[in-house]
Amino acid sequence: METNMMILAGLGLIVSAVATWWYKNKGNVLKKVADELEDRIEDLTGVDIELDSVIDDVVSAAESVADEVHESVVDSLESGDSLEEVVSDAKTAGEEALDNVDIDVDALKSLTVSALKERLKAAGLPVSGKKADLIARLITASSK
């Protein structure tokens, strides 16, 4: 049992350090990632797109999942669960949180048709149709 607690304490310190770094640097990191992806896509396709909002959505969803897993781990540890139970609970919490990640329909509705088509192109989906069709296609793709 003492070994498990030492492992968990070490993992806790590592996760804490990574989380602190992430929250301090995420703006710069995301900007660099978005810029590099945009440049690469433009080089390959000739299409100039803006990915900042897409990347923000993905990061927000990932942070939400990470928060749920963290809460599950804390609850399991406080309950005195074994390391195996902590891992199992964290996995279950992560899977449930992923199932609950939704596309913000209001955010999609506020996008221009051009921006919706850019998202569809990036996802490898057809870009034809009315705005409502484009939104529906993005929502359907995100739920798969």
Sequence and secondary structure as in RCSB ss.txt:
>XXXX:A:sequence
METNMMILAGLGLIVSAVATWWYKNKGNVLKKVADELEDRIEDLTGVDIELDSVIDDVVSAAESVADEVHESVVD
SLESGDSLEEVVSDAKTAGEEALDNVDIDVDALKSLTVSALKERLKAAGLPVSGKKADLIARLITASSK
>XXXX:A:secstr
 HHHHHHHHHHHHHHHHHHHHHHHHHHHHHHHHHHHHHHHHHHHHS     HHHHHHHHHHHHHHHHHHHHHHHH
HHHTT  HHHHHHHHHHHHHHHHHT    HHHHHHS HHHHHHHHHHTT    S HHHHHHHHHHHHT 
